[in-house]
Amino acid sequence: MGTYYDIYAEIRFNGVWINIDNRILGLDGKVHHAPLISGQSWLWEALQELSEDIYVVPFDKLADGTKEVFSNIEQAKEHKFEAVDFQTAIKDKIKSSPARRGYVNRICIEMFQTGETDHIEEWLTPADYADLEKPEQQDYSYYEWDDRDGWYAIFKQVAGRVDFLVDSFNDCGIPYEMYKNLDETDMKTKDVRLIITQS
């Protein structure tokens, strides 16, 4: 069956952590908490990229909205939760230069750009490219790209969701009377942490 991972988003507002995940009205008429992202092995691979950024958060330091997710509160109180600061652990990593670069066959580049393939599996380093005969070099071009299904793609997906949740919080989560000083109430992604759970 394997390990299942859920990630929840929290934002720090006026010194208090608030859960900003989506809530969905189900067909059963109940409101259900939707984690930021959930998955098994494919998500585990991306989480390995966060290993140096993880810190521990005790249950009593979680946002109230995150605590509500756990059906067995007494058992959850004994658990330490892993967390990462969204900005440094994810957002800054996808703002940097593309994850891959090298000399790629021109036909592969065209297929990748048009969506015929999601992968560029083979490319040459500058040294390998220099070793080719001149006629062979004409088949290649220098190219920079991001994986569409590796950890980088998952980070981009998470970043898009967090951006949306922060915008939604700014639009709907802050009471109107608190908008006296808009600079102080307009929350940014640097104010977000992600809580990682496994079951």
Helices and strands as residue ranges (DSSP letters): E 5-13, E 16-19, E 22-25, E 31-34, E 37-39, H 41-48, E 55-58, G 59-61, H 64-67, H 73-77, E 80-85, H 86-86, I 87-91, H 92-95, E 100-105, H 106-114, H 126-131, H 134-137, E 140-145, H 151-168, I 169-173, G 176-178, H 182-185, G 189-191, E 192-198
